Amino acid sequence: MENITSSLEDYLEAIYILELKNKVARITDIATHLNIKKSSVSKALKILAEKDLINYEPYKFITLKPAGVILSRRILNKHKTLKLFCEKILHINEKEADSIACQMEHFISCPNLQHFLHLIEFFQENKEISELWNKKSDSLHSDCELLKTPPEISRGD
């Protein structure tokens, strides 16, 4: 699959979400979902259609082609995993976690995303460690005192 920009990934994700909700997507719905102008949506849809990821004709419904569905699901799963990590492990509020996940989803590889999943599972399976972590994170201050140099961590290799 040809690489696409993070902006185009956002369009694919929006189309996928709208298709799940409404069976089809419209330019107006996509613009509303992404909080952008309809003219920007039209330009992006032309590019996605050229890349054979969507079915698009002006003034008609937009649907994902099979390759677009696969890519959209991958993007959405990254987003959901990163949001869950931010909320459950880092204790970031839902709105900010969603924003952070949206930014990170474009740059993290699937193998690296697995590390996030494993850490989420590790905390779910190890309640004592999870409770210790929760106490530690509850004691953190909202200022930037944590911007000091991080300690070296031994991997035990």
Backbone torsions as a table, in degrees:
resi	resn	phi	psi	omega
1	MET	NA	129.9	178.8
2	GLU	-64.4	139.7	177.6
3	ASN	-65.1	141.9	175.4
4	ILE	-125.6	160.6	-176.9
5	THR	-71.3	161.6	178.0
6	SER	-62.7	-33.6	177.7
7	SER	-63.1	-44.6	178.8
8	LEU	-66.6	-34.1	174.9
9	GLU	-60.7	-40.3	178.3
10	ASP	-60.9	-39.8	177.7
11	TYR	-64.0	-45.2	179.4
12	LEU	-61.2	-43.5	179.1
13	GLU	-61.7	-43.3	179.3
14	ALA	-63.3	-44.2	179.7
15	ILE	-61.7	-43.5	179.9
16	TYR	-60.6	-47.3	179.8
17	ILE	-61.5	-43.7	-179.8
18	LEU	-67.4	-36.7	176.6
19	GLU	-64.6	-40.7	177.8
20	LEU	-61.4	-38.2	-176.8
21	LYS	-80.6	-45.1	-170.6
22	ASN	-118.2	1.0	-176.0
23	LYS	76.4	-24.7	177.6
24	VAL	-143.9	167.9	175.0
25	ALA	-121.6	150.7	175.1
26	ARG	-123.8	157.2	-180.0
27	ILE	-55.1	-44.2	-179.2
28	THR	-60.1	-43.4	-180.0
29	ASP	-64.5	-42.0	179.5
30	ILE	-64.2	-45.0	179.3
31	ALA	-60.1	-43.4	179.1
32	THR	-64.8	-45.7	-178.5
33	HIS	-60.0	-41.2	-177.6
34	LEU	-93.7	-4.3	-179.9
35	ASN	58.4	50.3	179.4
36	ILE	-135.8	174.8	-179.6
37	LYS	-78.5	149.4	179.4
38	LYS	-61.7	-32.9	-179.7
39	SER	-64.1	-34.4	176.8
40	SER	-67.7	-37.5	180.0
41	VAL	-63.3	-45.8	-178.7
42	SER	-57.2	-44.0	179.9
43	LYS	-62.5	-45.3	-179.0
44	ALA	-65.4	-39.6	-179.0
45	LEU	-64.0	-36.3	176.8
46	LYS	-61.0	-42.5	179.6
47	ILE	-65.8	-44.9	179.5
48	LEU	-64.0	-35.5	177.3
49	ALA	-67.8	-40.4	177.2
50	GLU	-62.2	-32.1	178.7
51	LYS	-83.9	4.4	177.0
52	ASP	61.7	36.9	179.1
53	LEU	-102.6	-21.6	-178.7
54	ILE	-137.9	160.2	168.2
55	ASN	-96.5	120.7	-177.3
56	TYR	-147.6	127.9	168.9
57	GLU	-137.9	138.8	179.6
58	PRO	-51.6	139.8	177.1
59	TYR	68.3	17.3	176.7
60	LYS	-125.6	169.6	177.7
61	PHE	-67.0	153.2	177.9
62	ILE	-108.8	132.1	175.5
63	THR	-133.7	157.3	178.6
64	LEU	-84.3	142.1	170.3
65	LYS	-85.2	167.6	-177.3
66	PRO	-51.7	-44.0	178.9
67	ALA	-64.9	-34.6	177.4
68	GLY	-68.3	-36.5	177.6
69	VAL	-63.9	-47.1	-179.3
70	ILE	-59.2	-48.6	-178.7
71	LEU	-66.1	-41.2	-180.0
72	SER	-62.9	-43.2	178.3
73	ARG	-61.6	-42.3	179.2
74	ARG	-61.2	-44.4	179.8
75	ILE	-64.3	-46.5	-178.9
76	LEU	-64.3	-39.6	177.7
77	ASN	-64.4	-39.3	174.9
78	LYS	-60.1	-46.7	-178.4
79	HIS	-59.3	-49.2	-178.4
80	LYS	-62.2	-41.8	-179.9
81	THR	-64.7	-46.4	-179.2
82	LEU	-66.8	-37.8	176.8
83	LYS	-64.3	-45.2	178.4
84	LEU	-59.6	-43.4	178.2
85	PHE	-59.7	-47.2	-179.6
86	CYS	-62.2	-40.8	-178.2
87	GLU	-74.6	-52.0	-170.6
88	LYS	-82.9	-33.6	-176.7
89	ILE	-98.0	-45.0	-177.3
90	LEU	-91.3	-8.6	177.7
91	HIS	59.3	43.5	177.1
92	ILE	-94.3	140.1	-178.3
93	ASN	-61.9	158.3	-171.4
94	GLU	-56.9	-45.8	-176.9
95	LYS	-63.9	-46.6	179.9
96	GLU	-69.2	-37.7	177.7
97	ALA	-61.4	-39.5	178.5
98	ASP	-63.9	-42.3	179.7
99	SER	-65.6	-44.5	179.4
100	ILE	-63.7	-44.5	-180.0
101	ALA	-60.3	-40.2	-179.9
102	CYS	-61.8	-37.5	179.4
103	GLN	-74.3	-41.9	-175.7
104	MET	-73.3	-31.9	-172.7
105	GLU	-58.1	-25.6	-176.2
106	HIS	-81.1	-16.6	-170.9
107	PHE	-116.4	-9.0	-176.9
108	ILE	-97.1	135.0	179.6
109	SER	-79.0	160.3	178.5
110	CYS	-61.1	-43.3	177.4
111	PRO	-60.4	-38.8	178.6
112	ASN	-71.1	-31.6	177.0
113	LEU	-62.7	-31.9	177.9
114	GLN	-58.6	-33.9	178.3
115	HIS	-63.6	-39.6	176.7
116	PHE	-62.7	-45.1	179.2
117	LEU	-61.3	-43.6	179.6
118	HIS	-63.5	-38.0	179.3
119	LEU	-68.2	-40.1	176.0
120	ILE	-60.3	-48.0	179.5
121	GLU	-62.4	-39.9	179.1
122	PHE	-58.6	-46.2	179.0
123	PHE	-66.3	-37.0	178.6
124	GLN	-66.4	-35.6	-177.3
125	GLU	-84.1	-19.4	-175.7
126	ASN	-120.6	82.4	-173.6
127	LYS	-61.1	-38.0	-179.2
128	GLU	-63.9	-44.7	178.4
129	ILE	-66.1	-40.3	178.3
130	SER	-59.8	-43.0	178.6
131	GLU	-64.9	-40.7	176.6
132	LEU	-61.1	-44.2	178.8
133	TRP	-62.0	-43.3	-179.6
134	ASN	-61.6	-41.3	177.2
135	LYS	-62.9	-43.4	-180.0
136	LYS	-63.4	-46.6	-177.3
137	SER	-70.4	-29.1	175.9
138	ASP	-66.9	-25.8	-177.7
139	SER	-86.0	-6.5	-179.3
140	LEU	-71.3	146.4	178.2
141	HIS	-92.7	157.2	-178.1
142	SER	-79.3	-10.2	178.4
143	ASP	-76.4	-177.5	-173.8
144	CYS	-97.3	32.7	-179.1
145	GLU	-63.9	-20.3	179.9
146	LEU	-78.5	0.8	178.7
147	LEU	-79.8	7.8	174.9
148	LYS	-69.5	169.8	-178.5
149	THR	-62.0	128.5	-179.1
150	PRO	-70.3	151.2	178.5
151	PRO	-71.7	155.8	174.2
152	GLU	-73.8	138.4	-179.7
153	ILE	-115.7	126.4	177.8
154	SER	-83.3	132.2	179.3
155	ARG	-90.3	-5.7	179.4
156	GLY	71.5	22.3	-179.2
157	ASP	-77.7	NA	NA
